[in-house]
Amino acid sequence: MFRKFSLSENKWNEIFNVLIKGLKCYLYFWLILSFFRIVFIINMHDYISEQSNFTDIENALFLGMRMSMQTVGIMVSVALFALLLGRIFSVRWGTILMNVAVLLELAIACILFAARFPYYRVYHSGFNQMLFTAVHEDWSALFQTMIEQFSLPVRLSGAVFFAAILFFLWKKFLVLNVSKILPEHLNGRVLFLLIIFLLARFSLFGGSWSWQSQIDWENSAITKDAFLNEVILDDGQAIYRAYRMQQRNAGSNGLSYTAEDVKQFAAALSGKKTGNSSIDHYLVKQAQGAIIKKPGHIFLIISESYANWPLLDEYADLHIADGVKELIAQKDTAYCSSFLPNGSSTVNALMGTVTNFADANLYLTTMVDKMKEPYSTATAPQMKKLGYAPNFYYAGPSSWENIEKFTKAQGFDNFYSRNDLTETSKGSVWGADDKDLYNFVLANTDESSSFNVILNVSNHSPFEVDLKANDFPSGQVTDALAPQYRNDEQLLKELGHFWYADKMLADFIDAMKNKYPDSLFIIVGDHADRYNIEKNPSMYKRYAIPFIINGRGISRNLLPKDAAGSQIDIFPTLVELIAPKGFTYYSVGRSLTLNNKIGANYAFAITNNSIGKTEEDQFIPEVFAETGTTQDSAAILQYADAIRAVSWWKAEYGDKIDSAVLKLAADSQ
């Protein structure tokens, strides 16, 4: 016989006491996250596009509250675990440990909330994969930037103070007597337990009943406004998204491609048949013959955050890009405005221009110890074959991103960093001012032929160049801004640093031409996507960078009108400019002189009249020019996949395309 199961009144009371505390905790955290979301929208309302309406805001808030149920569920689970752990010893200890857990969670929530504002202003996103990029940054420089530009002590102090206030209110809420509204009879208790079950169920699936109908970070973009779509995710959800994307990238750096897939991609990229198992077979090219007389010196200038949008006619009144615009107007300059960076950060540009690999979610700068020799596609060794001594100039410290070891491992004879420069101004935590970097390059260049990569840093937060000392016309720029932006001191500072970078670049080119008139200059930005005047810039204005070639023999019509590219196309373009007919070289990218019509990187593709994301199954372009040649969507996606797959395999596994290589790698993990 089974004995009838029953609980004593005391046991029921204990259970309900725990559940009531858990429910209070749940409601409190849920209200706080919802409050944070509302405050963020109010404070950052300038980022809401004009096309959005109040219904969009309501939808974002409602879906955000649903999704936050999952975040709250996790937070409450931590608090309840602390409560139950403490109750092993006594009821009092249970309450103490629960309060400690709540205090810590409130502090973390407030700190993340305080950080969300400057983070969004920089990246136009909630917390994203750049969190993981920061692991490889110069931590001391990053910390100083956070102090000087983002007021870390003030924000941190404010977050801690606010957390203390919220904790005080929590303790008041915790002891609030709710016994009068709670059911006493059995049916009422069952109803109460049902409510707890429903909350737990909805928390498990992010405000939905089951995983089939679950809304998560991948499908939560329900509004037409990028800002509101980011607001939907609370900080916990945004960090989880960054983590999942990082994990996904780590697990899909071509690893989903078979050896046969890579062969197919390599063949499509080169136009050759798939019978060969050597990647270099598909990457090898023969130069068509020099277009210009071989220059004495070549300077590839990778300018920090030098976006293309200031070069557009609609921003001419700002006069922050006059130096480069005057260069573009010269008859010995070719300019491509449909150009993409290799990735979203400077290290992506570094890897792309040094190795000529497309970004494939591999941190090549951390793989130096595995590099027995430069990659066949590496720029420096191939420029050596053309008679140039390769030099790398960096305005920052040699320890940043392992840059000295990386560039030397990839064939650069000489590496120069901040330690080699004579600084006439204080610079910033990231490096010396552009003026001092260019002066060093100018003084260090002699009669012998050289290929020089120059990576500057002045146009980078915390934006510490003395603009007044450099005669920045702040009044002229302010007057050219729309009325709603004229009081934005931070924006003015950012525009001033673009002006400075542009002026120093133009001055350097003039000075080097006076010293060595037969020099060739190639100018690109390392990336865009840092700041714009508009709160919601178009995809083109946000991501495009310029590609400029200047020197003797260069003409304005050097590049076809429908040319487009990315940073992996710089080297093959250079080779086709100066190399003799039949010169053998290796590259993933293609020369723009040979009518390359697609540029692609980690997430986007560009043609001469449109830009779009490549993360989707279908390329949906955002048109930025009325004229141009429409490219086939499937061809664009195939090209984007091909350059990444081939770059991944070559960097990770070497030249031989063999399924046994994948198996060996899998067995060793």
Helices and strands as residue ranges (DSSP letters): H 9-43, G 45-47, H 54-87, H 91-123, H 130-133, G 134-136, H 139-148, H 152-174, G 179-181, H 186-204, G 211-213, H 226-232, H 235-251, H 259-270, H 279-283, E 284-286, E 297-303, G 309-311, G 313-318, H 322-329, E 333-336, E 339-340, H 346-355, G 364-366, G 368-370, H 379-385, E 389-394, G 400-402, H 403-409, E 414-416, G 418-420, H 434-444, E 450-455, H 474-480, G 483-485, H 489-515, E 520-525, H 539-543, E 547-551, E 565-566, G 567-569, H 570-578, E 584-586, G 592-594, E 599-600, E 604-606, E 610-613, E 622-623, H 633-653, H 659-668
